Amino acid sequence: MRRREFIMLLGGTAAAWPLPSHAQHRKAMPRVGVLWHAANAKEEAEYLGALTKAFQELGYFEGKNIELHHRFPAERPERFRALAEELAESKVDVIVAVTGLGAKEAKRATATIPIVIVADNDPVGNGLVESLAHPGGNVTGLSLMVTDLAGKRFALLKEIVPKLARVAFVLDPRDAISKSAVIANGRAAKAAGILIQTFDVTTPDEIEKAFSDIARDGFDAAYVVGPPLYNERVQVGASTIAHKVPTITGNAEQVPYGLLLSYGPDFLDHFRRAVGYVDKILKGAKPGDLPIQQPTRFKLVINLKTAKALGLSVPPSLLATADEVIE
């Protein structure tokens, strides 16, 4: 065989051999499903931003080394169920459930895909885990301790409204947290010598009427609770101002829209810590071995602008203890 022909044959043979492919050695990008509670990304903007930042701080960048599949159920129970099933069927690596209802539906949809709860008022009582220290199964995450803070909220509210005697409790009765919250607040109110009455709000159209009735009936203040009312924070804030009803909540991100004050867990910190659990699970940890975390950071936020609009004075001693003052 001539030398030229041998070289050509060798070149052709080499071209036919399979070459190593980057695709063959590239590790599959982890896929994380996120089951929110509001209707869209705009309504979840503050928390979605916190979630994205938390992933980036741990080296995860969407589209580069992680896929985030967001689902927005718009507070509709049937949508929570359908979207949880959709995420389970798509076989994501982890499901992040922002609320207790989301976690409940995710657990119903899968017993194998790890589930991380961002915020649930009672993971044990709600049947999501066996215990806080040893969750077992495929669920872990964070507890809110919402019911344990009721007395503290009434005490803070009383510092601004000294003659506090009657408080309207505004909630969506369909929300999972409502029942336990009513019981806990009822006990705390009784201990503080305060009478409470619930006002049910199931649609945005009922918010204005609820606050109108609260003002007409002479309540000294209102307390709003639950993700559904967070989603309607703009209208809730406008109604509290329009009807001059001092209003407290457990959610700091709701206060800038017109509420008087909030005291509760730092929800932005909850997202950071939940993402930390996702990272551990993606690296091999089992959710059942990761203890349910309790809140470690609490925030007191006071809206001084609202206080002035309502003709209320905030004691300097209270302002000095606030984590944030809106002026």
N, C-alpha and C positions, 0 to 999 in steps of 0.2 A: 504494500500500500504506500502510495506517495505521501510524503510528509504533509503536504497541503491538504490532501483528502482526509488524513487522520485528524488534523486540527479541526477541520470543518465538522467531521463526524462527532468528535469530542464535544465541540461547542453545541451541536444540535442535541446531543444526549443530555448535556448539562441543563439545557433550556427546558427539557422535558421533565427533569427531576422536580418534585415539589419543593419550593423554597419555604423557609420558616416564615410564618405570617405573624404580624403583630396581633392580629385579631385572634389567632389561635392561643396566644399567651396572655391576652388582656383579661384581667379579672372583671367579672360582671359588676356593673355599677349598682350599689345598693339602692333599693326602692323603698321609700317610706310613704305610707298613706297617712294623711292628716284629716281627721273628721272634725270639722269645726262645729259651730252652732248657728252662726248668722247666715244670711242669704248670699253673700258674695265677699270678694276680697276687700272691697272698699269698706264694708262694715267691720271687717276684722283687721283693718289696716295696722292699728297699733300693735296688736298681738302677733299678727303675721310678720311684721317687721322684727319683733322681738325674737320670734322663732327663727327667722332667717339669719339674724345676727348671731344667735346662739350656735347655729350650725357652722357659720363661718369662723367663729372663734375657736371651734374644734377642728378646723381645717376642711370642712365640707362646703363645697360650692356647687350650687344647683346647675345641672347640665354638664359639669366637669367631672365630679366624682360622687355625685348623689342625684337621685331623682326624687322629687317631692310631688306627690299626687294629692292635691287639695280637693276636698269635697265639702260643699256648703249646704246643709239641710234646711236652713231658714226656719229653725225651731219647730219644724213639723215632725212629729214622732214617726210617721210613716216614711219620711225621707231619711231620718236617722237609720232606720232599719234597712231600707233599700241601698243606701250608700255604704253602709257597713258591709252588707253582703257583696256589693260590687268590689270593694277593696279586698275582701277575703278571696273572692273568686279570681281576682287578678294576681293573687299570690304575691303581694308585696312582702318585704322582709320584716317590716314592723308597722304597726298601726298606732298612731298618736291620737288618742281620744281626748279632746279638749274638755269635755264635760262628763259628768257621771252617766247621763243618758247615752252619750256616744259610746262610753266604755261598756255599758250594759248591752247595747246592740252589737258592738264589735265582739264581745265575748259570746253572745248568742250565735254570731255568724261563724266563729272559728275557735277551736280549742287548741290550735297549734301555732298560729302566728302570734308572736309576742305583741302585747298591747301595753302602751304606756299612758297612764292617765295624767293629764295636766292638773286638773282640779276637780275633786269629788268631795262632798261634805262628809261622807261616811262609807269608805270602801268596804269595811267589814259588814256593817249593818245593811248595806245595799247588796250584799252577796257577791261582790266582785273578787274578794280575796278571803283567804282563811283567817289571816291575822295580819296586823301591821308589820310585825317582825319577820314573819315567814308567810308571805303571800301564797306560795304554792301556785300551781297551774301556770297560766300564760299571761297573767296580769300583774303589773306593778305600777308605781307612779307616786303621786302626791295627794295628800289629804288636806282639806281646807281648814278644819277646825272651826267652821263657821258658827256652829251652835255654841261654842265655848266663849265667844266674844260678845254675846248679846248684852250682858251686864255692863261691859266696858263701853259699848256704844251709847247706851242710855245715860251713863255717867257723863260722857263727853258732851252729849247733846244738852244735858241739864246745865252744864256750865255756861252755855250760850242762851238757853231758854230756861231760866231759873224756876219759873212757875210751871214747868212741864208736868202735866197730869194726864193728858190723853194723847195717844199716838196712833195714827192710822198706819196700818201695815199693808203696803201695796204690793201685790204679787200676781203672778200667773199661776192659778191653782194646778195647772197641768205640769208645771215644772217639778222635777224630781226633788229639788231641795225644799220646796214650799212646806211640806208637812212637818218635817223635823225642825225647820226654821220657826214655824208658828209655835210649836211646842216649847222650844228653847226660849224664844222671846217672851212667850207668855209667862214662863217661870221667872225670868229675869225682871220682867215688868212688874209682876206681883211683888217681888222682893224689894223693888224700888218704889212701890206705891203708885205705879202707873197703870192706867187702863189702856188696853189696846183693842182695836177693832180692825178686822181685815177688809180690804177692798179688792175684789177680784178684777183683774185686767187680762182679758184673753186676746184682744185685738188692739192695734194702735189707736183706733177710733175711740176706744174707751178710756184712754189716758186723760184727756182733757176733762171728761165728765167726772172721773174719779177725783181729781184734784179740786174740781168745782164743788163737789159734794163734801169733800174733806174740809174745805174752807167754810162752806155754808153751815156745816154742823159744828163748827167751833173747835176743831182739833188743834192742839198746840204745835204739832209737828207730824211729819210722815217719815216712814222708813221703807225704802224700796229695795227689793231683793230679787236676785235671779238673773240669769243670762237674757231672758226675753226682754226685760226692762233695760238691760244694758244696751241691747240692740236699738232700742228706741230712746237713747239717752238725750238726743236733741229735743224731742218732743216732751220728754219728762222734765228736762231742765226748764224749758219754756213755760210749762204748766206750773211748776213750783214758783217761778217768779211772778207769773201773771196772777196767781191766786194767793201770793204771799204766804206760802206754806214752807216753813223751814224743813228741809229734807236731808236725811242722812242715808248713807249706803255703805256697803262693805267694799266697794269697788272704786279705787282711786281714780281710774281713768274716766269715770262718769262725772266727777265733781266739776271739771272745767266747763261743763255745759249748763251750769246753773244750780246744781245742788249745793247745799250749805257745807257739808263735810262728809268725810268717809274715814272709816277705820277698819282695817282688815289686812289679810296677807298681801304681800307684794306679788301681784300676779305676773309681772314681767320677770321676776325672779323665778316663779314657778315654771315658766316656759324654758328658762335657761337650764334649770335643774332637770326638767323632763328630757330635754335634748341630751343632757349628760347621760341619762339612762339609755337613750337610744344608742348613743355611741358605745356604751358598755355592751349592749346586746349585739350590736353589729360586730363587735370584736369577740363575741363568743359567750358572754354571760347569759345565764338563764333568768328570765323575769321572775320566776318563782323564788329565786334566791336573793333577789334585791328587795330589801325592806321598803315598805311604804314610808315615804318621808313626810314629816310634819313641817308646817311653815316655820321658818327661822327668822324671817324678816317681816315686820308689820309696819304699815304706813298710816300716818295721820295726815290727812290733807284738808285744809280749810280754805273755803272760797270767801275771802274778805270782801270781794266785790258784791257777792250775793248777800252777805250779812248786812252791808250798808244799804242795799236795795230793799231789804226787809226791815230796816230800822233796828237791827240787832247789834249789840256790842260784844266783841269777842275779848275775853280777859287776856291781858298781855301774858300772863303766866301760861295760858293755853297756847297762844301763838308761839311762845318760846319753845314749846315741846313739839310743834308740828314739823313734819318732814318736808312739807311743801305748803306754801301760802300763795294763793292766787289773788292778785290785786288788780 
